[in-house]
Amino acid sequence: MDEHGVSAVYSELVAAYDAAEQILPTRFKYFEGVNRSEYFKARSNFYFLFQLAEQVKKIFFDRAGVLQIHLGDSKLIRPDTVHVGLDKWKLSVQNNGSLAVLKTVPSFSLSIHDMEQLLRADIYGVIQKLLEPLYESDSLHEYTAIKLSGQSCKINLFAEAIKEFVPGKMIQGQRVSGSMDEQMKRGMKLNCVEGALQYLRDCKYGFANVVVESGIPALPYEITAMDHRGNIVMLIHRLDQSRQRGTISRNMDNLTLKLYLNDVDAVQRYSYTAIHISAGQQTLSP
C-alpha cells in the first residue's frame, strides 16, 4: 500500500462492485430523466444498502465481543451470532432490461475479521495522510500524545495504524461503550474542541509560539450547472483548492440558472435557482 496507494488495494473490490452494479444498481443519478420508477428503485437500493452497512458496522464496533453477523433468514443460526433481517421488498435487480423487486434474498454471514480486512487499508490511508508529512519532516517528536476519540476509540485499527508512525505509549484513548453515560460520551466527542480552545488561550497569553498560515479551503462539495447546450458543467470542484471558480454559457432569454450541490460521493443534496433581476444583481433560492 505504501508503494501503490489505497486505490490499488481496493481495485479488485471496485471491479466487483462495478460488476454487481450491473445487476443491483445503486447509482440512481444515472436514472434521472430516464425512468421515474426505476430512479426510485435504484435510490431505494442505495439508501437501504447504505443503512444496512452502517447497522453492521455499529454492531461490530459498538458491542464488544461480537464476532459474526448473520444477514437474512433467522433460521438455523448459531446462538453466538447476531442476526440482522433483510427487507427484500426494498431491493430491485435487473430483469429483462428493467428493474424488478426481489422476492427472495439469500442469507449470508460476515465476521469481524472480514470487516477489519475491508477497513484496514482505508483507515491506514487516512492516518498516513495525516501523520506521514509530520513523520517525514521529523515533527512528530514535538507532540507528547495523540488522543483518540469518537469512532477511533471503537475501532482498534486506528491505533494499529498510528503505531506505524509513533510508539504505542503516545496513543491515548478510551473505548466508548454502551455503559458510559451520555455526558462522558459528549465529553469525548468535544475533546478536539476543548483542545482547540485551550490552544487559543495559550496563544493569547503567550504560552504557545504560533505561526499562522492561511490558504484556500478545500470544499467537500461540488457545484454543477447546465449550459445552453444541455451539458453538465462543473463550476466548483470538490476537495480541489485550485478550482474554486467556474464559468458557464447561458442563453440571453433564459433568466434562471439551476445550480446543483453534490456531496463528496457526487450525490445531489440540494438544488438552487439563481434568478437574474438586473445588471450586477441576482437572487438565489433553494
Contacts in CASP RR format, 6 or more apart in sequence:
PFRMAT RR
TARGET T0000
AUTHOR 0000-0000-0000
METHOD contacts of the structure
MODEL  1
MDEHGVSAVYSELVAAYDAAEQILPTRFKYFEGVNRSEYFKARSNFYFLF
QLAEQVKKIFFDRAGVLQIHLGDSKLIRPDTVHVGLDKWKLSVQNNGSLA
VLKTVPSFSLSIHDMEQLLRADIYGVIQKLLEPLYESDSLHEYTAIKLSG
QSCKINLFAEAIKEFVPGKMIQGQRVSGSMDEQMKRGMKLNCVEGALQYL
RDCKYGFANVVVESGIPALPYEITAMDHRGNIVMLIHRLDQSRQRGTISR
NMDNLTLKLYLNDVDAVQRYSYTAIHISAGQQTLSP
1 8 0 8 1.000
1 9 0 8 1.000
1 121 0 8 1.000
1 124 0 8 1.000
1 125 0 8 1.000
2 128 0 8 1.000
5 125 0 8 1.000
6 121 0 8 1.000
6 122 0 8 1.000
6 124 0 8 1.000
6 125 0 8 1.000
7 14 0 8 1.000
9 121 0 8 1.000
10 121 0 8 1.000
10 122 0 8 1.000
13 118 0 8 1.000
21 27 0 8 1.000
22 94 0 8 1.000
23 93 0 8 1.000
23 94 0 8 1.000
24 45 0 8 1.000
24 91 0 8 1.000
24 92 0 8 1.000
24 93 0 8 1.000
24 94 0 8 1.000
25 31 0 8 1.000
25 42 0 8 1.000
25 45 0 8 1.000
25 94 0 8 1.000
25 99 0 8 1.000
26 42 0 8 1.000
26 45 0 8 1.000
26 46 0 8 1.000
26 49 0 8 1.000
27 42 0 8 1.000
27 46 0 8 1.000
28 39 0 8 1.000
28 40 0 8 1.000
28 42 0 8 1.000
28 43 0 8 1.000
28 45 0 8 1.000
28 46 0 8 1.000
29 266 0 8 1.000
29 267 0 8 1.000
29 268 0 8 1.000
30 42 0 8 1.000
31 38 0 8 1.000
31 39 0 8 1.000
31 42 0 8 1.000
32 39 0 8 1.000
33 39 0 8 1.000
37 99 0 8 1.000
38 92 0 8 1.000
38 98 0 8 1.000
38 99 0 8 1.000
41 92 0 8 1.000
41 99 0 8 1.000
41 101 0 8 1.000
42 92 0 8 1.000
42 99 0 8 1.000
44 90 0 8 1.000
44 91 0 8 1.000
44 92 0 8 1.000
45 90 0 8 1.000
45 91 0 8 1.000
45 92 0 8 1.000
48 87 0 8 1.000
48 90 0 8 1.000
48 91 0 8 1.000
49 91 0 8 1.000
52 71 0 8 1.000
52 84 0 8 1.000
52 86 0 8 1.000
55 84 0 8 1.000
56 69 0 8 1.000
56 71 0 8 1.000
56 84 0 8 1.000
56 110 0 8 1.000
56 115 0 8 1.000
57 115 0 8 1.000
59 66 0 8 1.000
59 69 0 8 1.000
59 82 0 8 1.000
59 84 0 8 1.000
60 66 0 8 1.000
60 69 0 8 1.000
60 112 0 8 1.000
60 115 0 8 1.000
61 151 0 8 1.000
61 154 0 8 1.000
61 155 0 8 1.000
62 154 0 8 1.000
62 176 0 8 1.000
62 177 0 8 1.000
62 178 0 8 1.000
63 82 0 8 1.000
64 175 0 8 1.000
64 177 0 8 1.000
66 82 0 8 1.000
66 112 0 8 1.000
67 80 0 8 1.000
67 111 0 8 1.000
67 112 0 8 1.000
68 78 0 8 1.000
68 80 0 8 1.000
68 81 0 8 1.000
68 82 0 8 1.000
68 109 0 8 1.000
68 110 0 8 1.000
68 111 0 8 1.000
68 112 0 8 1.000
69 81 0 8 1.000
69 82 0 8 1.000
69 83 0 8 1.000
69 84 0 8 1.000
69 109 0 8 1.000
69 110 0 8 1.000
69 111 0 8 1.000
70 77 0 8 1.000
70 81 0 8 1.000
70 82 0 8 1.000
70 83 0 8 1.000
70 84 0 8 1.000
70 107 0 8 1.000
70 108 0 8 1.000
70 109 0 8 1.000
71 83 0 8 1.000
71 84 0 8 1.000
71 85 0 8 1.000
71 86 0 8 1.000
71 107 0 8 1.000
71 108 0 8 1.000
71 109 0 8 1.000
71 110 0 8 1.000
72 83 0 8 1.000
72 84 0 8 1.000
72 85 0 8 1.000
72 86 0 8 1.000
72 105 0 8 1.000
72 106 0 8 1.000
72 107 0 8 1.000
72 108 0 8 1.000
73 107 0 8 1.000
74 83 0 8 1.000
74 85 0 8 1.000
77 83 0 8 1.000
81 109 0 8 1.000
86 105 0 8 1.000
88 101 0 8 1.000
88 102 0 8 1.000
88 103 0 8 1.000
88 104 0 8 1.000
88 105 0 8 1.000
89 101 0 8 1.000
89 102 0 8 1.000
91 101 0 8 1.000
91 102 0 8 1.000
91 105 0 8 1.000
92 99 0 8 1.000
92 100 0 8 1.000
92 101 0 8 1.000
92 102 0 8 1.000
93 99 0 8 1.000
93 100 0 8 1.000
93 102 0 8 1.000
94 100 0 8 1.000
116 157 0 8 1.000
119 155 0 8 1.000
119 157 0 8 1.000
120 157 0 8 1.000
123 155 0 8 1.000
123 157 0 8 1.000
123 158 0 8 1.000
123 161 0 8 1.000
124 157 0 8 1.000
124 161 0 8 1.000
124 164 0 8 1.000
125 161 0 8 1.000
126 161 0 8 1.000
127 158 0 8 1.000
127 161 0 8 1.000
127 162 0 8 1.000
127 164 0 8 1.000
127 165 0 8 1.000
128 161 0 8 1.000
128 164 0 8 1.000
131 140 0 8 1.000
131 162 0 8 1.000
131 165 0 8 1.000
131 166 0 8 1.000
132 165 0 8 1.000
134 140 0 8 1.000
134 143 0 8 1.000
134 165 0 8 1.000
135 165 0 8 1.000
140 165 0 8 1.000
140 166 0 8 1.000
143 166 0 8 1.000
143 170 0 8 1.000
144 170 0 8 1.000
145 170 0 8 1.000
145 171 0 8 1.000
145 172 0 8 1.000
146 162 0 8 1.000
146 166 0 8 1.000
146 170 0 8 1.000
146 171 0 8 1.000
146 172 0 8 1.000
147 172 0 8 1.000
147 173 0 8 1.000
147 191 0 8 1.000
148 158 0 8 1.000
148 159 0 8 1.000
148 171 0 8 1.000
148 172 0 8 1.000
148 173 0 8 1.000
149 173 0 8 1.000
149 188 0 8 1.000
149 189 0 8 1.000
149 191 0 8 1.000
149 192 0 8 1.000
150 176 0 8 1.000
150 188 0 8 1.000
150 189 0 8 1.000
151 158 0 8 1.000
152 158 0 8 1.000
152 159 0 8 1.000
153 173 0 8 1.000
153 174 0 8 1.000
153 175 0 8 1.000
153 176 0 8 1.000
153 188 0 8 1.000
154 175 0 8 1.000
154 176 0 8 1.000
159 168 0 8 1.000
159 171 0 8 1.000
162 168 0 8 1.000
162 171 0 8 1.000
163 171 0 8 1.000
174 188 0 8 1.000
176 185 0 8 1.000
176 188 0 8 1.000
187 194 0 8 1.000
199 208 0 8 1.000
201 207 0 8 1.000
202 208 0 8 1.000
203 210 0 8 1.000
215 241 0 8 1.000
216 241 0 8 1.000
216 244 0 8 1.000
217 241 0 8 1.000
218 238 0 8 1.000
218 239 0 8 1.000
218 240 0 8 1.000
218 241 0 8 1.000
219 236 0 8 1.000
219 238 0 8 1.000
219 239 0 8 1.000
219 244 0 8 1.000
220 238 0 8 1.000
220 239 0 8 1.000
220 263 0 8 1.000
220 264 0 8 1.000
221 236 0 8 1.000
221 238 0 8 1.000
221 261 0 8 1.000
221 262 0 8 1.000
221 263 0 8 1.000
221 264 0 8 1.000
221 269 0 8 1.000
222 234 0 8 1.000
222 236 0 8 1.000
222 237 0 8 1.000
222 238 0 8 1.000
222 261 0 8 1.000
222 262 0 8 1.000
222 266 0 8 1.000
223 234 0 8 1.000
223 235 0 8 1.000
223 236 0 8 1.000
223 259 0 8 1.000
223 260 0 8 1.000
223 261 0 8 1.000
223 262 0 8 1.000
224 232 0 8 1.000
224 233 0 8 1.000
224 234 0 8 1.000
224 235 0 8 1.000
224 259 0 8 1.000
224 260 0 8 1.000
224 262 0 8 1.000
225 232 0 8 1.000
225 233 0 8 1.000
225 235 0 8 1.000
225 248 0 8 1.000
225 257 0 8 1.000
225 258 0 8 1.000
225 259 0 8 1.000
225 260 0 8 1.000
226 232 0 8 1.000
226 233 0 8 1.000
226 258 0 8 1.000
227 233 0 8 1.000
227 248 0 8 1.000
227 249 0 8 1.000
227 250 0 8 1.000
228 249 0 8 1.000
228 250 0 8 1.000
228 251 0 8 1.000
228 254 0 8 1.000
233 246 0 8 1.000
233 248 0 8 1.000
234 243 0 8 1.000
234 246 0 8 1.000
235 245 0 8 1.000
235 246 0 8 1.000
235 247 0 8 1.000
235 248 0 8 1.000
235 259 0 8 1.000
236 243 0 8 1.000
236 244 0 8 1.000
236 245 0 8 1.000
236 246 0 8 1.000
237 243 0 8 1.000
237 244 0 8 1.000
238 262 0 8 1.000
238 264 0 8 1.000
239 264 0 8 1.000
248 257 0 8 1.000
250 257 0 8 1.000
255 275 0 8 1.000
255 276 0 8 1.000
256 273 0 8 1.000
256 274 0 8 1.000
256 275 0 8 1.000
256 276 0 8 1.000
257 273 0 8 1.000
257 274 0 8 1.000
257 275 0 8 1.000
257 276 0 8 1.000
258 271 0 8 1.000
258 272 0 8 1.000
258 273 0 8 1.000
258 274 0 8 1.000
259 271 0 8 1.000
259 272 0 8 1.000
259 273 0 8 1.000
259 274 0 8 1.000
259 284 0 8 1.000
260 268 0 8 1.000
260 270 0 8 1.000
260 271 0 8 1.000
260 272 0 8 1.000
261 268 0 8 1.000
261 269 0 8 1.000
261 270 0 8 1.000
261 271 0 8 1.000
261 272 0 8 1.000
262 268 0 8 1.000
262 269 0 8 1.000
263 269 0 8 1.000
270 286 0 8 1.000
271 286 0 8 1.000
272 284 0 8 1.000
272 285 0 8 1.000
272 286 0 8 1.000
273 284 0 8 1.000
273 285 0 8 1.000
273 286 0 8 1.000
274 282 0 8 1.000
274 283 0 8 1.000
274 284 0 8 1.000
275 282 0 8 1.000
275 283 0 8 1.000
275 284 0 8 1.000
275 285 0 8 1.000
276 282 0 8 1.000
277 283 0 8 1.000
END
